[in-house]
Structure formats: structure tokens, C-alpha cells
Amino acid sequence: MSTPTGSRAAAEEERTQRQTGRAGENMSDTPRRSHRLLDHERWLDQFHIDAEKIKDEDIGAESGAW
């Protein structure tokens, strides 16, 4: 994980933040929300990969199952 540098956003980034920001959000809330969404998206991608690997698994056929 990278360490925040405290640098200012470029003009294009500020425009994007203004357009995507929600009412009451400050300029640091919008990137935080987007990072949470990206993290959730990555989690969902891994979930789907893992689910695909075990889709044909029948735990009822395993010894000691339920």
C-alpha cells in the first residue's frame, strides 16, 4: 500500500471529483469512496473466481459431510 504524499489533485482530477462527488462530501471523501468501491470490486472478482473453481463441488458426497 502506498503512503499518501499530500500532493494536490491535477485540474482533471478536481473536475472529476466535483462531478462525481455527493452532496456534503469534501474533496477527500470522494476518493475514499471510490477506493472502497474499487476494493469491493476486487473482492467480488476474487469471489467469482473462487466460486467458479468450486461450482461442481458436491460437499454432500464427501465423507463426514453434514
mmCIF file of the N, C-alpha and C atoms, coordinates in Angstrom:
data_MODEL
# 
_entry.id   MODEL 
# 
loop_
_atom_site.group_PDB 
_atom_site.id 
_atom_site.type_symbol 
_atom_site.label_atom_id 
_atom_site.label_alt_id 
_atom_site.label_comp_id 
_atom_site.label_asym_id 
_atom_site.label_entity_id 
_atom_site.label_seq_id 
_atom_site.pdbx_PDB_ins_code 
_atom_site.Cartn_x 
_atom_site.Cartn_y 
_atom_site.Cartn_z 
_atom_site.occupancy 
_atom_site.B_iso_or_equiv 
_atom_site.pdbx_formal_charge 
_atom_site.auth_seq_id 
_atom_site.auth_comp_id 
_atom_site.auth_asym_id 
_atom_site.auth_atom_id 
_atom_site.pdbx_PDB_model_num 
ATOM 1   N N  . MET A 1 1  ? 0.847   -1.172  0.000   1.00 0.00 ? 1  MET A N  1 
ATOM 2   C CA . MET A 1 1  ? 0.000   0.000   0.000   1.00 0.00 ? 1  MET A CA 1 
ATOM 3   C C  . MET A 1 1  ? 0.888   1.229   0.000   1.00 0.00 ? 1  MET A C  1 
ATOM 4   N N  . SER A 1 2  ? 0.533   2.194   -0.786  1.00 0.00 ? 2  SER A N  1 
ATOM 5   C CA . SER A 1 2  ? 1.352   3.394   -0.876  1.00 0.00 ? 2  SER A CA 1 
ATOM 6   C C  . SER A 1 2  ? 1.025   4.361   0.262   1.00 0.00 ? 2  SER A C  1 
ATOM 7   N N  . THR A 1 3  ? 1.981   5.213   0.525   1.00 0.00 ? 3  THR A N  1 
ATOM 8   C CA . THR A 1 3  ? 1.826   6.223   1.559   1.00 0.00 ? 3  THR A CA 1 
ATOM 9   C C  . THR A 1 3  ? 1.337   7.512   0.922   1.00 0.00 ? 3  THR A C  1 
ATOM 10  N N  . PRO A 1 4  ? 0.346   8.157   1.519   1.00 0.00 ? 4  PRO A N  1 
ATOM 11  C CA . PRO A 1 4  ? -0.128  9.421   0.938   1.00 0.00 ? 4  PRO A CA 1 
ATOM 12  C C  . PRO A 1 4  ? 1.006   10.437  0.834   1.00 0.00 ? 4  PRO A C  1 
ATOM 13  N N  . THR A 1 5  ? 1.014   11.158  -0.259  1.00 0.00 ? 5  THR A N  1 
ATOM 14  C CA . THR A 1 5  ? 2.079   12.137  -0.472  1.00 0.00 ? 5  THR A CA 1 
ATOM 15  C C  . THR A 1 5  ? 1.643   13.549  -0.123  1.00 0.00 ? 5  THR A C  1 
ATOM 16  N N  . GLY A 1 6  ? 0.349   13.750  -0.005  1.00 0.00 ? 6  GLY A N  1 
ATOM 17  C CA . GLY A 1 6  ? -0.144  15.084  0.289   1.00 0.00 ? 6  GLY A CA 1 
ATOM 18  C C  . GLY A 1 6  ? -0.127  15.997  -0.925  1.00 0.00 ? 6  GLY A C  1 
ATOM 19  N N  . SER A 1 7  ? 0.055   15.441  -2.103  1.00 0.00 ? 7  SER A N  1 
ATOM 20  C CA . SER A 1 7  ? 0.098   16.268  -3.310  1.00 0.00 ? 7  SER A CA 1 
ATOM 21  C C  . SER A 1 7  ? -1.308  16.742  -3.668  1.00 0.00 ? 7  SER A C  1 
ATOM 22  N N  . ARG A 1 8  ? -1.367  17.816  -4.396  1.00 0.00 ? 8  ARG A N  1 
ATOM 23  C CA . ARG A 1 8  ? -2.653  18.369  -4.811  1.00 0.00 ? 8  ARG A CA 1 
ATOM 24  C C  . ARG A 1 8  ? -3.124  17.679  -6.090  1.00 0.00 ? 8  ARG A C  1 
ATOM 25  N N  . ALA A 1 9  ? -4.425  17.595  -6.219  1.00 0.00 ? 9  ALA A N  1 
ATOM 26  C CA . ALA A 1 9  ? -5.002  16.972  -7.401  1.00 0.00 ? 9  ALA A CA 1 
ATOM 27  C C  . ALA A 1 9  ? -4.801  17.865  -8.619  1.00 0.00 ? 9  ALA A C  1 
ATOM 28  N N  . ALA A 1 10 ? -4.576  17.230  -9.751  1.00 0.00 ? 10 ALA A N  1 
ATOM 29  C CA . ALA A 1 10 ? -4.470  17.962  -11.016 1.00 0.00 ? 10 ALA A CA 1 
ATOM 30  C C  . ALA A 1 10 ? -5.850  18.498  -11.382 1.00 0.00 ? 10 ALA A C  1 
ATOM 31  N N  . ALA A 1 11 ? -5.887  19.436  -12.308 1.00 0.00 ? 11 ALA A N  1 
ATOM 32  C CA . ALA A 1 11 ? -7.146  20.061  -12.712 1.00 0.00 ? 11 ALA A CA 1 
ATOM 33  C C  . ALA A 1 11 ? -8.172  19.023  -13.176 1.00 0.00 ? 11 ALA A C  1 
ATOM 34  N N  . GLU A 1 12 ? -7.741  18.041  -13.942 1.00 0.00 ? 12 GLU A N  1 
ATOM 35  C CA . GLU A 1 12 ? -8.654  16.993  -14.432 1.00 0.00 ? 12 GLU A CA 1 
ATOM 36  C C  . GLU A 1 12 ? -9.204  16.173  -13.267 1.00 0.00 ? 12 GLU A C  1 
ATOM 37  N N  . GLU A 1 13 ? -8.359  15.869  -12.287 1.00 0.00 ? 13 GLU A N  1 
ATOM 38  C CA . GLU A 1 13 ? -8.818  15.109  -11.118 1.00 0.00 ? 13 GLU A CA 1 
ATOM 39  C C  . GLU A 1 13 ? -9.817  15.917  -10.302 1.00 0.00 ? 13 GLU A C  1 
ATOM 40  N N  . GLU A 1 14 ? -9.567  17.194  -10.143 1.00 0.00 ? 14 GLU A N  1 
ATOM 41  C CA . GLU A 1 14 ? -10.503 18.048  -9.412  1.00 0.00 ? 14 GLU A CA 1 
ATOM 42  C C  . GLU A 1 14 ? -11.847 18.128  -10.119 1.00 0.00 ? 14 GLU A C  1 
ATOM 43  N N  . ARG A 1 15 ? -11.828 18.222  -11.442 1.00 0.00 ? 15 ARG A N  1 
ATOM 44  C CA . ARG A 1 15 ? -13.073 18.247  -12.213 1.00 0.00 ? 15 ARG A CA 1 
ATOM 45  C C  . ARG A 1 15 ? -13.840 16.947  -12.012 1.00 0.00 ? 15 ARG A C  1 
ATOM 46  N N  . THR A 1 16 ? -13.150 15.827  -12.078 1.00 0.00 ? 16 THR A N  1 
ATOM 47  C CA . THR A 1 16 ? -13.787 14.532  -11.878 1.00 0.00 ? 16 THR A CA 1 
ATOM 48  C C  . THR A 1 16 ? -14.379 14.429  -10.482 1.00 0.00 ? 16 THR A C  1 
ATOM 49  N N  . GLN A 1 17 ? -13.637 14.889  -9.480  1.00 0.00 ? 17 GLN A N  1 
ATOM 50  C CA . GLN A 1 17 ? -14.145 14.840  -8.107  1.00 0.00 ? 17 GLN A CA 1 
ATOM 51  C C  . GLN A 1 17 ? -15.387 15.706  -7.946  1.00 0.00 ? 17 GLN A C  1 
ATOM 52  N N  . ARG A 1 18 ? -15.405 16.866  -8.562  1.00 0.00 ? 18 ARG A N  1 
ATOM 53  C CA . ARG A 1 18 ? -16.590 17.733  -8.482  1.00 0.00 ? 18 ARG A CA 1 
ATOM 54  C C  . ARG A 1 18 ? -17.797 17.082  -9.141  1.00 0.00 ? 18 ARG A C  1 
ATOM 55  N N  . GLN A 1 19 ? -17.564 16.409  -10.255 1.00 0.00 ? 19 GLN A N  1 
ATOM 56  C CA . GLN A 1 19 ? -18.669 15.787  -10.995 1.00 0.00 ? 19 GLN A CA 1 
ATOM 57  C C  . GLN A 1 19 ? -19.194 14.536  -10.289 1.00 0.00 ? 19 GLN A C  1 
ATOM 58  N N  . THR A 1 20 ? -18.328 13.799  -9.621  1.00 0.00 ? 20 THR A N  1 
ATOM 59  C CA . THR A 1 20 ? -18.744 12.541  -9.007  1.00 0.00 ? 20 THR A CA 1 
ATOM 60  C C  . THR A 1 20 ? -19.015 12.648  -7.511  1.00 0.00 ? 20 THR A C  1 
ATOM 61  N N  . GLY A 1 21 ? -18.680 13.780  -6.945  1.00 0.00 ? 21 GLY A N  1 
ATOM 62  C CA . GLY A 1 21 ? -18.893 13.966  -5.518  1.00 0.00 ? 21 GLY A CA 1 
ATOM 63  C C  . GLY A 1 21 ? -20.369 14.035  -5.173  1.00 0.00 ? 21 GLY A C  1 
ATOM 64  N N  . ARG A 1 22 ? -20.685 13.611  -3.973  1.00 0.00 ? 22 ARG A N  1 
ATOM 65  C CA . ARG A 1 22 ? -22.056 13.666  -3.481  1.00 0.00 ? 22 ARG A CA 1 
ATOM 66  C C  . ARG A 1 22 ? -22.231 14.913  -2.628  1.00 0.00 ? 22 ARG A C  1 
ATOM 67  N N  . ALA A 1 23 ? -23.469 15.297  -2.457  1.00 0.00 ? 23 ALA A N  1 
ATOM 68  C CA . ALA A 1 23 ? -23.767 16.468  -1.627  1.00 0.00 ? 23 ALA A CA 1 
ATOM 69  C C  . ALA A 1 23 ? -23.202 16.256  -0.225  1.00 0.00 ? 23 ALA A C  1 
ATOM 70  N N  . GLY A 1 24 ? -22.499 17.240  0.269   1.00 0.00 ? 24 GLY A N  1 
ATOM 71  C CA . GLY A 1 24 ? -21.924 17.169  1.607   1.00 0.00 ? 24 GLY A CA 1 
ATOM 72  C C  . GLY A 1 24 ? -20.548 16.528  1.672   1.00 0.00 ? 24 GLY A C  1 
ATOM 73  N N  . GLU A 1 25 ? -20.076 15.951  0.569   1.00 0.00 ? 25 GLU A N  1 
ATOM 74  C CA . GLU A 1 25 ? -18.744 15.356  0.555   1.00 0.00 ? 25 GLU A CA 1 
ATOM 75  C C  . GLU A 1 25 ? -17.704 16.438  0.322   1.00 0.00 ? 25 GLU A C  1 
ATOM 76  N N  . ASN A 1 26 ? -16.573 16.292  1.005   1.00 0.00 ? 26 ASN A N  1 
ATOM 77  C CA . ASN A 1 26 ? -15.471 17.200  0.703   1.00 0.00 ? 26 ASN A CA 1 
ATOM 78  C C  . ASN A 1 26 ? -14.557 16.525  -0.320  1.00 0.00 ? 26 ASN A C  1 
ATOM 79  N N  . MET A 1 27 ? -13.513 17.203  -0.713  1.00 0.00 ? 27 MET A N  1 
ATOM 80  C CA . MET A 1 27 ? -12.640 16.701  -1.783  1.00 0.00 ? 27 MET A CA 1 
ATOM 81  C C  . MET A 1 27 ? -11.893 15.426  -1.404  1.00 0.00 ? 27 MET A C  1 
ATOM 82  N N  . SER A 1 28 ? -11.788 15.103  -0.121  1.00 0.00 ? 28 SER A N  1 
ATOM 83  C CA . SER A 1 28 ? -11.107 13.860  0.253   1.00 0.00 ? 28 SER A CA 1 
ATOM 84  C C  . SER A 1 28 ? -12.093 12.710  0.427   1.00 0.00 ? 28 SER A C  1 
ATOM 85  N N  . ASP A 1 29 ? -13.385 13.003  0.608   1.00 0.00 ? 29 ASP A N  1 
ATOM 86  C CA . ASP A 1 29 ? -14.386 11.940  0.758   1.00 0.00 ? 29 ASP A CA 1 
ATOM 87  C C  . ASP A 1 29 ? -14.599 11.177  -0.546  1.00 0.00 ? 29 ASP A C  1 
ATOM 88  N N  . THR A 1 30 ? -14.613 11.884  -1.657  1.00 0.00 ? 30 THR A N  1 
ATOM 89  C CA . THR A 1 30 ? -14.885 11.248  -2.945  1.00 0.00 ? 30 THR A CA 1 
ATOM 90  C C  . THR A 1 30 ? -13.838 10.200  -3.302  1.00 0.00 ? 30 THR A C  1 
ATOM 91  N N  . PRO A 1 31 ? -12.533 10.492  -3.202  1.00 0.00 ? 31 PRO A N  1 
ATOM 92  C CA . PRO A 1 31 ? -11.545 9.435   -3.493  1.00 0.00 ? 31 PRO A CA 1 
ATOM 93  C C  . PRO A 1 31 ? -11.632 8.273   -2.496  1.00 0.00 ? 31 PRO A C  1 
ATOM 94  N N  . ARG A 1 32 ? -11.937 8.568   -1.244  1.00 0.00 ? 32 ARG A N  1 
ATOM 95  C CA . ARG A 1 32 ? -12.081 7.475   -0.265  1.00 0.00 ? 32 ARG A CA 1 
ATOM 96  C C  . ARG A 1 32 ? -13.217 6.543   -0.675  1.00 0.00 ? 32 ARG A C  1 
ATOM 97  N N  . ARG A 1 33 ? -14.338 7.137   -1.087  1.00 0.00 ? 33 ARG A N  1 
ATOM 98  C CA . ARG A 1 33 ? -15.475 6.326   -1.517  1.00 0.00 ? 33 ARG A CA 1 
ATOM 99  C C  . ARG A 1 33 ? -15.105 5.512   -2.753  1.00 0.00 ? 33 ARG A C  1 
ATOM 100 N N  . SER A 1 34 ? -14.397 6.126   -3.675  1.00 0.00 ? 34 SER A N  1 
ATOM 101 C CA . SER A 1 34 ? -14.011 5.384   -4.881  1.00 0.00 ? 34 SER A CA 1 
ATOM 102 C C  . SER A 1 34 ? -13.039 4.260   -4.551  1.00 0.00 ? 34 SER A C  1 
ATOM 103 N N  . HIS A 1 35 ? -12.151 4.460   -3.605  1.00 0.00 ? 35 HIS A N  1 
ATOM 104 C CA . HIS A 1 35 ? -11.225 3.395   -3.195  1.00 0.00 ? 35 HIS A CA 1 
ATOM 105 C C  . HIS A 1 35 ? -11.981 2.239   -2.554  1.00 0.00 ? 35 HIS A C  1 
ATOM 106 N N  . ARG A 1 36 ? -12.988 2.556   -1.746  1.00 0.00 ? 36 ARG A N  1 
ATOM 107 C CA . ARG A 1 36 ? -13.797 1.484   -1.151  1.00 0.00 ? 36 ARG A CA 1 
ATOM 108 C C  . ARG A 1 36 ? -14.526 0.703   -2.232  1.00 0.00 ? 36 ARG A C  1 
ATOM 109 N N  . LEU A 1 37 ? -15.055 1.412   -3.230  1.00 0.00 ? 37 LEU A N  1 
ATOM 110 C CA . LEU A 1 37 ? -15.745 0.733   -4.324  1.00 0.00 ? 37 LEU A CA 1 
ATOM 111 C C  . LEU A 1 37 ? -14.798 -0.151  -5.128  1.00 0.00 ? 37 LEU A C  1 
ATOM 112 N N  . LEU A 1 38 ? -13.596 0.350   -5.386  1.00 0.00 ? 38 LEU A N  1 
ATOM 113 C CA . LEU A 1 38 ? -12.606 -0.457  -6.114  1.00 0.00 ? 38 LEU A CA 1 
ATOM 114 C C  . LEU A 1 38 ? -12.197 -1.679  -5.310  1.00 0.00 ? 38 LEU A C  1 
ATOM 115 N N  . ASP A 1 39 ? -12.042 -1.517  -4.006  1.00 0.00 ? 39 ASP A N  1 
ATOM 116 C CA . ASP A 1 39 ? -11.691 -2.642  -3.153  1.00 0.00 ? 39 ASP A CA 1 
ATOM 117 C C  . ASP A 1 39 ? -12.811 -3.683  -3.166  1.00 0.00 ? 39 ASP A C  1 
ATOM 118 N N  . HIS A 1 40 ? -14.058 -3.233  -3.102  1.00 0.00 ? 40 HIS A N  1 
ATOM 119 C CA . HIS A 1 40 ? -15.201 -4.148  -3.152  1.00 0.00 ? 40 HIS A CA 1 
ATOM 120 C C  . HIS A 1 40 ? -15.259 -4.856  -4.510  1.00 0.00 ? 40 HIS A C  1 
ATOM 121 N N  . GLU A 1 41 ? -14.986 -4.125  -5.572  1.00 0.00 ? 41 GLU A N  1 
ATOM 122 C CA . GLU A 1 41 ? -14.968 -4.722  -6.904  1.00 0.00 ? 41 GLU A CA 1 
ATOM 123 C C  . GLU A 1 41 ? -13.906 -5.813  -7.006  1.00 0.00 ? 41 GLU A C  1 
ATOM 124 N N  . ARG A 1 42 ? -12.735 -5.555  -6.442  1.00 0.00 ? 42 ARG A N  1 
ATOM 125 C CA . ARG A 1 42 ? -11.666 -6.555  -6.440  1.00 0.00 ? 42 ARG A CA 1 
ATOM 126 C C  . ARG A 1 42 ? -12.098 -7.783  -5.631  1.00 0.00 ? 42 ARG A C  1 
ATOM 127 N N  . TRP A 1 43 ? -12.765 -7.557  -4.488  1.00 0.00 ? 43 TRP A N  1 
ATOM 128 C CA . TRP A 1 43 ? -13.253 -8.661  -3.669  1.00 0.00 ? 43 TRP A CA 1 
ATOM 129 C C  . TRP A 1 43 ? -14.264 -9.495  -4.447  1.00 0.00 ? 43 TRP A C  1 
ATOM 130 N N  . LEU A 1 44 ? -15.193 -8.827  -5.151  1.00 0.00 ? 44 LEU A N  1 
ATOM 131 C CA . LEU A 1 44 ? -16.182 -9.547  -5.945  1.00 0.00 ? 44 LEU A CA 1 
ATOM 132 C C  . LEU A 1 44 ? -15.533 -10.351 -7.066  1.00 0.00 ? 44 LEU A C  1 
ATOM 133 N N  . ASP A 1 45 ? -14.532 -9.779  -7.715  1.00 0.00 ? 45 ASP A N  1 
ATOM 134 C CA . ASP A 1 45 ? -13.810 -10.517 -8.763  1.00 0.00 ? 45 ASP A CA 1 
ATOM 135 C C  . ASP A 1 45 ? -13.216 -11.800 -8.201  1.00 0.00 ? 45 ASP A C  1 
ATOM 136 N N  . GLN A 1 46 ? -12.575 -11.707 -7.034  1.00 0.00 ? 46 GLN A N  1 
ATOM 137 C CA . GLN A 1 46 ? -11.979 -12.895 -6.421  1.00 0.00 ? 46 GLN A CA 1 
ATOM 138 C C  . GLN A 1 46 ? -13.056 -13.881 -5.989  1.00 0.00 ? 46 GLN A C  1 
ATOM 139 N N  . PHE A 1 47 ? -14.170 -13.380 -5.485  1.00 0.00 ? 47 PHE A N  1 
ATOM 140 C CA . PHE A 1 47 ? -15.294 -14.233 -5.111  1.00 0.00 ? 47 PHE A CA 1 
ATOM 141 C C  . PHE A 1 47 ? -15.754 -15.055 -6.305  1.00 0.00 ? 47 PHE A C  1 
ATOM 142 N N  . HIS A 1 48 ? -15.908 -14.401 -7.465  1.00 0.00 ? 48 HIS A N  1 
ATOM 143 C CA . HIS A 1 48 ? -16.369 -15.101 -8.668  1.00 0.00 ? 48 HIS A CA 1 
ATOM 144 C C  . HIS A 1 48 ? -15.336 -16.119 -9.152  1.00 0.00 ? 48 HIS A C  1 
ATOM 145 N N  . ILE A 1 49 ? -14.072 -15.787 -9.052  1.00 0.00 ? 49 ILE A N  1 
ATOM 146 C CA . ILE A 1 49 ? -13.016 -16.736 -9.426  1.00 0.00 ? 49 ILE A CA 1 
ATOM 147 C C  . ILE A 1 49 ? -13.079 -17.963 -8.530  1.00 0.00 ? 49 ILE A C  1 
ATOM 148 N N  . ASP A 1 50 ? -13.188 -17.734 -7.224  1.00 0.00 ? 50 ASP A N  1 
ATOM 149 C CA . ASP A 1 50 ? -13.256 -18.849 -6.275  1.00 0.00 ? 50 ASP A CA 1 
ATOM 150 C C  . ASP A 1 50 ? -14.523 -19.674 -6.465  1.00 0.00 ? 50 ASP A C  1 
ATOM 151 N N  . ALA A 1 51 ? -15.658 -19.015 -6.701  1.00 0.00 ? 51 ALA A N  1 
ATOM 152 C CA . ALA A 1 51 ? -16.913 -19.731 -6.906  1.00 0.00 ? 51 ALA A CA 1 
ATOM 153 C C  . ALA A 1 51 ? -16.854 -20.591 -8.165  1.00 0.00 ? 51 ALA A C  1 
ATOM 154 N N  . GLU A 1 52 ? -16.210 -20.082 -9.201  1.00 0.00 ? 52 GLU A N  1 
ATOM 155 C CA . GLU A 1 52 ? -16.075 -20.855 -10.440 1.00 0.00 ? 52 GLU A CA 1 
ATOM 156 C C  . GLU A 1 52 ? -15.254 -22.126 -10.203 1.00 0.00 ? 52 GLU A C  1 
ATOM 157 N N  . LYS A 1 53 ? -14.242 -22.031 -9.352  1.00 0.00 ? 53 LYS A N  1 
ATOM 158 C CA . LYS A 1 53 ? -13.384 -23.188 -9.065  1.00 0.00 ? 53 LYS A CA 1 
ATOM 159 C C  . LYS A 1 53 ? -14.143 -24.299 -8.362  1.00 0.00 ? 53 LYS A C  1 
ATOM 160 N N  . ILE A 1 54 ? -15.126 -23.952 -7.549  1.00 0.00 ? 54 ILE A N  1 
ATOM 161 C CA . ILE A 1 54 ? -15.811 -24.978 -6.755  1.00 0.00 ? 54 ILE A CA 1 
ATOM 162 C C  . ILE A 1 54 ? -17.254 -25.216 -7.205  1.00 0.00 ? 54 ILE A C  1 
ATOM 163 N N  . LYS A 1 55 ? -17.633 -24.719 -8.362  1.00 0.00 ? 55 LYS A N  1 
ATOM 164 C CA . LYS A 1 55 ? -19.027 -24.814 -8.777  1.00 0.00 ? 55 LYS A CA 1 
ATOM 165 C C  . LYS A 1 55 ? -19.520 -26.249 -8.916  1.00 0.00 ? 55 LYS A C  1 
ATOM 166 N N  . ASP A 1 56 ? -18.646 -27.186 -9.236  1.00 0.00 ? 56 ASP A N  1 
ATOM 167 C CA . ASP A 1 56 ? -19.068 -28.575 -9.406  1.00 0.00 ? 56 ASP A CA 1 
ATOM 168 C C  . ASP A 1 56 ? -18.819 -29.408 -8.152  1.00 0.00 ? 56 ASP A C  1 
ATOM 169 N N  . GLU A 1 57 ? -18.373 -28.779 -7.099  1.00 0.00 ? 57 GLU A N  1 
ATOM 170 C CA . GLU A 1 57 ? -18.084 -29.497 -5.862  1.00 0.00 ? 57 GLU A CA 1 
ATOM 171 C C  . GLU A 1 57 ? -19.392 -29.919 -5.189  1.00 0.00 ? 57 GLU A C  1 
ATOM 172 N N  . ASP A 1 58 ? -19.441 -31.166 -4.763  1.00 0.00 ? 58 ASP A N  1 
ATOM 173 C CA . ASP A 1 58 ? -20.626 -31.689 -4.067  1.00 0.00 ? 58 ASP A CA 1 
ATOM 174 C C  . ASP A 1 58 ? -20.196 -32.066 -2.659  1.00 0.00 ? 58 ASP A C  1 
ATOM 175 N N  . ILE A 1 59 ? -20.416 -31.160 -1.712  1.00 0.00 ? 59 ILE A N  1 
ATOM 176 C CA . ILE A 1 59 ? -19.944 -31.447 -0.353  1.00 0.00 ? 59 ILE A CA 1 
ATOM 177 C C  . ILE A 1 59 ? -20.771 -32.552 0.299   1.00 0.00 ? 59 ILE A C  1 
ATOM 178 N N  . GLY A 1 60 ? -21.972 -32.828 -0.232  1.00 0.00 ? 60 GLY A N  1 
ATOM 179 C CA . GLY A 1 60 ? -22.772 -33.924 0.300   1.00 0.00 ? 60 GLY A CA 1 
ATOM 180 C C  . GLY A 1 60 ? -22.156 -35.278 0.008   1.00 0.00 ? 60 GLY A C  1 
ATOM 181 N N  . ALA A 1 61 ? -21.309 -35.366 -1.008  1.00 0.00 ? 61 ALA A N  1 
ATOM 182 C CA . ALA A 1 61 ? -20.671 -36.622 -1.377  1.00 0.00 ? 61 ALA A CA 1 
ATOM 183 C C  . ALA A 1 61 ? -19.405 -36.885 -0.576  1.00 0.00 ? 61 ALA A C  1 
ATOM 184 N N  . GLU A 1 62 ? -18.951 -35.891 0.185   1.00 0.00 ? 62 GLU A N  1 
ATOM 185 C CA . GLU A 1 62 ? -17.733 -36.046 0.968   1.00 0.00 ? 62 GLU A CA 1 
ATOM 186 C C  . GLU A 1 62 ? -18.015 -36.795 2.263   1.00 0.00 ? 62 GLU A C  1 
ATOM 187 N N  . SER A 1 63 ? -17.061 -37.613 2.672   1.00 0.00 ? 63 SER A N  1 
ATOM 188 C CA . SER A 1 63 ? -17.238 -38.346 3.943   1.00 0.00 ? 63 SER A CA 1 
ATOM 189 C C  . SER A 1 63 ? -17.263 -37.345 5.081   1.00 0.00 ? 63 SER A C  1 
ATOM 190 N N  . GLY A 1 64 ? -18.109 -37.591 6.038   1.00 0.00 ? 64 GLY A N  1 
ATOM 191 C CA . GLY A 1 64 ? -18.223 -36.689 7.175   1.00 0.00 ? 64 GLY A CA 1 
ATOM 192 C C  . GLY A 1 64 ? -19.008 -35.444 6.866   1.00 0.00 ? 64 GLY A C  1 
ATOM 193 N N  . ALA A 1 65 ? -19.678 -35.431 5.723   1.00 0.00 ? 65 ALA A N  1 
ATOM 194 C CA . ALA A 1 65 ? -20.469 -34.254 5.377   1.00 0.00 ? 65 ALA A CA 1 
ATOM 195 C C  . ALA A 1 65 ? -21.701 -34.189 6.266   1.00 0.00 ? 65 ALA A C  1 
ATOM 196 N N  . TRP A 1 66 ? -22.072 -33.066 6.664   1.00 0.00 ? 66 TRP A N  1 
ATOM 197 C CA . TRP A 1 66 ? -23.230 -32.771 7.496   1.00 0.00 ? 66 TRP A CA 1 
ATOM 198 C C  . TRP A 1 66 ? -23.751 -34.010 8.125   1.00 0.00 ? 66 TRP A C  1 
# 
